[in-house]
Amino acid sequence: MSKKLTPLILLLAMNLRLAVTAIPPLFGIIQQHLHITNTTTALLVTLPLICFAIGALAAPRLIRQLGIGPLLLLTTGTLVIANIGRPINRLTLIGGTILIGGAIALLNILIPTLIAATTPSRVTQMTSYYSLTMNLIAAIGTAIILPLATVWGWTTAMQLLGLPAGFALLVSVFYRHALPTQSRVTSTTNVHWKLDRSTTLLALFMGCQSLIFYTLTTWLPTIYQAFGASAAEAGTLLSVFQLVGIPAALVLTYRWHFQRLLPLILLGYLVGLTCLLWRGWGHWLSAIILGFTCSLVFTLALNLIATSSRQVTVVAQRSAIAQSCGYLLAAVGPLLLGQLNHIFASWQPGLFLIGGLMILTVSIGYALVTTTHQQ
């Protein structure tokens, strides 16, 4: 059963970031055609993050009540419809974004649950596969969406982001009898809530690094253009930002001590942010360094959650709380940076704020590692 469901898991993984992170290169075109502000365009990333936070808490109960199969059909079908209808007008732009965020929020929990229920002996391997697929497809989508918009129009380009969901829907129907029943997933989704120091620090660490990543993902193309890059180059730079993060997880396979890794993360954060201010090669260096660093700190956060306890139920609880609180914090970033740019007519104040958050993230990381070692 495990190998049979691998194509489905990978198809589902293609949808976890694509419809959210591939949109920022189109911000300028969307604003021009629909006459919306920076704050409204920021909602195209912020609203899904809020949905992710709610979904992290709601998904376990929905999985127990409906089962994995029906929920997969519901989420993939919703993604297809929402992607097709989203670019019609300003109302569908927001409504479709909310539906997409809700569907992806459920998939964020569904995919690990599906892996745990069907491939218990290959959890690490399958998690690596779906993480790699998620990042790769998001990077490709970001790179090609602007050329597609130039050739076929921005509405068609946005609608094509629903293709992976369409394929996943068809495969979900084909494999519906091979999916686990409700009784087999109850134990993996039955979470008891308890907030302690480790859980709080994990939530703050996950939240701060998510805030930095999604804020940069939202506004990097616009910032690059403000600092002299063309629209096409800005889209390519965002694709590089996502693509270089793929091998970051390999760093943790070399038995790095987490506490020794944190200074390198801080260095990568601040050097990448500084390079952002330089035109030409500085932009490319910033995309490479920031992309790798953001992916590395995300992988570190997942590892800290996974190793925070020897009890599976405790890890599940901490993971759900950390994701929920993390995405709520992350949702503030894109709106805040867009508003700061509107107030000051400059990106520098917002970038200084991001730099401060980077320092705060690493400081929380130190406290988290120290707490983990004391337990």
C-alpha positions in Angstrom: 0.0 0.0 0.0 2.8 2.5 0.9 4.4 2.5 -2.6 1.0 2.5 -4.3 0.1 5.8 -2.5 3.4 7.5 -3.2 2.3 9.2 -6.4 -0.8 10.5 -4.6 1.3 11.9 -1.7 3.6 13.7 -4.1 0.7 15.1 -6.1 -0.9 16.4 -2.9 2.5 17.9 -1.8 2.6 20.0 -5.1 -0.3 22.1 -3.8 1.0 23.0 -0.3 2.7 26.3 -1.4 2.1 26.8 -5.1 -1.2 28.7 -5.1 0.2 31.1 -2.4 3.8 31.7 -3.0 3.6 31.9 -6.8 1.2 34.9 -6.7 3.6 37.8 -5.5 5.3 38.2 -9.0 1.8 39.1 -10.3 1.1 41.7 -7.6 1.7 44.7 -9.9 -0.5 43.3 -12.7 -3.3 42.4 -10.3 -3.2 45.9 -8.7 -3.3 47.5 -12.1 -6.3 45.4 -13.4 -8.4 45.2 -10.3 -7.4 48.6 -8.8 -6.4 47.3 -5.4 -3.8 48.5 -2.8 -0.7 46.9 -1.3 -2.7 46.0 1.8 -5.3 44.1 -0.3 -2.6 42.3 -2.3 -0.9 41.3 0.9 -4.1 39.6 1.9 -3.4 37.0 -0.9 -0.7 35.6 1.3 -2.0 36.7 4.8 -5.4 35.1 4.5 -4.1 31.6 3.7 -1.7 31.8 6.7 -4.7 32.6 9.0 -6.5 29.6 7.4 -3.3 27.5 8.0 -3.5 28.4 11.7 -7.1 27.5 12.1 -6.7 24.3 10.0 -3.9 23.0 12.3 -6.5 22.9 15.1 -9.6 21.8 13.1 -8.0 19.2 10.8 -7.6 16.4 13.3 -11.2 16.4 14.2 -12.3 16.6 10.6 -10.1 13.6 9.8 -11.6 11.6 12.6 -15.2 12.5 11.6 -15.0 12.3 7.8 -12.0 10.0 7.1 -9.0 10.7 5.0 -10.6 9.7 1.6 -13.6 12.0 1.7 -11.5 14.8 3.1 -9.0 14.5 0.3 -11.7 14.6 -2.3 -13.2 17.7 -0.6 -9.9 19.6 -0.4 -8.6 18.8 -3.9 -12.0 19.6 -5.4 -12.1 22.9 -3.5 -8.6 23.8 -4.7 -9.6 23.2 -8.3 -12.7 25.3 -8.1 -11.1 28.1 -6.1 -8.1 28.4 -8.4 -10.4 28.7 -11.5 -12.7 31.3 -9.9 -10.1 33.4 -8.0 -9.0 35.9 -10.7 -12.5 36.8 -11.9 -12.9 40.0 -9.8 -12.0 41.6 -6.5 -14.6 39.6 -4.5 -13.6 36.2 -6.0 -10.0 37.1 -5.5 -10.5 37.3 -1.7 -13.1 34.5 -1.5 -11.0 32.2 -3.7 -7.9 32.9 -1.6 -9.8 32.0 1.6 -11.0 28.7 0.1 -7.4 27.9 -1.2 -6.0 28.6 2.3 -8.6 26.4 4.0 -8.0 23.5 1.6 -4.2 23.7 2.0 -4.6 24.0 5.7 -6.3 20.6 5.8 -3.6 19.2 3.4 -0.9 20.4 5.8 -2.3 17.9 8.4 -3.7 15.3 6.0 -0.4 14.5 4.3 1.7 13.7 7.4 -1.3 11.8 8.8 -1.6 9.8 5.6 2.2 9.1 5.7 2.0 8.0 9.4 -1.0 5.7 8.7 0.3 4.1 5.5 4.1 4.2 5.6 5.1 3.9 9.3 8.5 2.4 8.5 9.3 5.1 5.9 8.1 8.3 7.6 11.4 10.2 7.3 11.9 9.2 3.7 8.4 10.1 2.6 8.5 13.4 4.6 11.7 14.3 2.7 10.1 13.4 -0.6 7.0 15.5 -0.1 9.0 18.4 1.3 11.3 18.3 -1.7 8.3 18.2 -4.1 6.5 21.0 -2.3 9.5 23.4 -2.6 10.5 22.4 -6.1 7.0 22.9 -7.6 6.6 26.2 -5.7 9.9 27.4 -7.1 9.0 26.4 -10.7 5.6 28.0 -10.4 7.1 31.2 -9.2 9.6 31.2 -12.1 7.1 30.6 -14.9 3.9 32.4 -13.7 5.0 35.8 -15.1 6.0 34.4 -18.5 2.7 32.6 -18.6 0.9 35.8 -17.7 2.7 37.6 -20.6 1.7 34.9 -23.1 -1.8 33.9 -21.9 -2.9 36.6 -19.5 -2.7 36.9 -15.8 -6.1 35.3 -15.1 -5.2 32.2 -17.1 -1.8 32.0 -15.4 -3.5 32.1 -11.9 -6.0 29.5 -13.0 -3.3 27.1 -14.2 -2.0 26.9 -10.6 -5.0 24.5 -10.0 -3.6 21.9 -12.4 -1.8 19.9 -9.7 -4.9 19.9 -7.6 -6.9 18.6 -10.6 -4.4 15.7 -11.0 -4.5 15.0 -7.3 -8.3 14.9 -7.4 -8.3 12.3 -10.2 -5.7 10.1 -8.4 -7.6 10.4 -5.1 -10.7 9.0 -6.8 -8.6 6.2 -8.4 -7.0 5.2 -5.0 -9.9 5.9 -2.8 -10.3 2.2 -1.8 -6.6 2.0 -0.8 -6.8 4.9 1.7 -6.9 4.1 5.4 -10.2 4.0 7.3 -11.2 6.3 10.2 -10.2 3.7 12.8 -6.7 3.6 11.5 -6.1 7.3 11.7 -7.8 8.0 15.1 -4.6 7.3 17.1 -2.5 9.6 14.9 -4.9 12.6 15.2 -6.0 12.3 18.8 -4.2 15.3 20.4 -4.5 16.5 24.0 -3.6 20.1 24.6 -1.1 21.2 27.2 0.9 24.5 27.1 4.3 24.4 28.8 7.6 26.3 28.4 8.9 24.1 25.5 5.6 24.3 23.6 5.5 28.1 24.0 9.1 28.5 22.8 8.5 26.2 19.9 5.4 28.2 18.9 7.3 31.5 19.1 10.3 30.0 17.1 8.0 28.6 14.5 6.0 31.8 14.3 9.0 34.2 14.0 10.7 32.1 11.3 7.4 31.7 9.4 6.7 35.5 9.7 10.1 36.2 8.1 9.7 33.6 5.3 6.2 34.6 4.3 6.9 38.3 4.5 9.9 38.0 2.3 8.0 35.7 -0.1 5.2 38.2 -0.4 7.2 41.4 -0.9 10.6 40.4 -2.3 9.6 40.8 -6.0 8.2 44.3 -5.2 11.3 45.2 -3.2 13.7 44.0 -5.9 11.8 46.1 -8.4 11.9 49.2 -6.1 15.7 48.7 -5.9 16.1 48.6 -9.7 15.3 45.0 -10.9 12.9 44.4 -13.8 9.6 42.5 -13.2 10.9 39.4 -14.9 14.2 39.5 -12.9 12.3 40.0 -9.7 10.1 36.9 -10.4 13.2 34.9 -11.2 14.9 36.0 -8.0 11.9 34.9 -5.9 12.1 31.5 -7.7 15.8 31.3 -6.7 14.9 32.2 -3.2 12.6 29.2 -3.0 14.7 26.8 -5.1 18.0 27.1 -3.1 16.1 26.1 0.1 15.7 22.6 -1.2 19.1 21.2 -0.1 19.1 23.1 3.2 17.7 20.1 5.0 20.8 18.2 4.1 22.8 20.4 6.5 21.1 18.7 9.5 22.2 15.3 8.4 25.8 16.0 9.3 25.2 15.8 13.0 25.2 19.5 13.5 24.8 20.7 17.1 21.7 22.9 17.0 23.3 25.5 19.3 26.3 25.8 16.9 24.0 26.2 13.9 22.2 29.2 15.3 25.1 31.7 14.8 25.3 30.6 11.2 21.6 31.2 10.8 21.9 34.7 12.2 24.8 35.4 9.9 22.9 34.2 6.9 19.8 36.2 7.9 21.7 39.5 8.3 24.1 39.1 5.4 21.3 38.2 3.0 19.2 41.2 4.2 22.1 43.5 3.7 22.8 42.2 0.2 19.2 43.0 -0.7 20.1 46.7 -0.7 22.7 46.2 -3.5 21.7 46.1 -7.1 22.9 43.5 -9.6 24.9 40.7 -7.9 23.7 41.8 -4.5 20.1 40.9 -5.4 21.2 37.4 -6.5 23.3 36.9 -3.4 20.4 38.0 -1.2 18.0 35.5 -2.9 20.5 32.7 -2.5 21.5 33.4 1.1 18.1 34.3 2.4 16.4 31.4 0.6 18.9 28.9 2.1 18.8 30.4 5.6 15.0 30.5 5.7 14.7 26.9 4.6 17.4 25.9 7.1 15.7 27.5 10.1 12.4 26.0 9.0 14.0 22.5 8.9 15.6 23.2 12.3 12.2 24.2 13.7 10.7 20.9 12.5 13.6 18.9 14.0 13.2 20.7 17.3 9.5 19.8 17.4 10.2 16.1 16.4 12.9 15.8 19.1 11.1 17.7 21.8 9.8 14.6 23.4 10.0 10.8 23.2 6.2 10.6 23.5 4.4 10.7 20.1 1.3 12.3 21.6 3.4 15.1 23.1 5.1 15.7 19.8 1.8 15.8 18.0 0.4 18.3 20.5 3.4 20.5 20.2 3.4 20.3 16.4 -0.3 21.4 16.2 0.1 24.3 18.6 3.4 25.4 17.1 1.9 25.4 13.6 -1.3 27.1 14.6 0.4 29.9 16.6 3.2 30.1 14.1 1.0 30.8 11.1 -1.1 33.3 13.1 2.2 35.2 13.8 3.3 34.8 10.2 0.0 36.3 8.9 0.9 39.7 10.5 4.1 40.1 8.6 3.0 40.7 5.0 0.3 43.2 6.1 2.7 45.0 8.4 5.4 45.4 5.9 3.0 46.6 3.2 1.5 49.1 5.6 5.0 50.4 6.7 5.9 50.9 3.0 2.6 52.8 2.5 3.3 55.1 5.5 7.0 55.8 4.9 6.9 55.4 1.0 10.1 53.3 1.5 11.0 49.7 2.2 13.9 50.5 4.5 11.9 50.8 7.8 10.3 47.5 7.1 13.6 45.8 6.4 15.0 47.1 9.7 12.0 45.5 11.4 12.7 42.2 9.6 16.3 42.4 10.8 15.2 42.8 14.4 12.8 39.9 14.0 15.7 37.8 12.7 17.8 38.5 15.8 14.7 37.7 18.0 14.2 34.4 16.2 17.8 33.3 16.9 17.5 34.4 20.5 14.3 32.3 20.9 16.2 29.4 19.3 18.9 29.6 21.9 16.3 29.6 24.7 14.6 26.7 23.1 17.7 24.6 22.7 18.7 25.3 26.3 15.3 24.3 27.6 15.3 21.1 25.5 18.7 20.1 26.9 17.5 20.6 30.4 14.6 18.2 30.0 
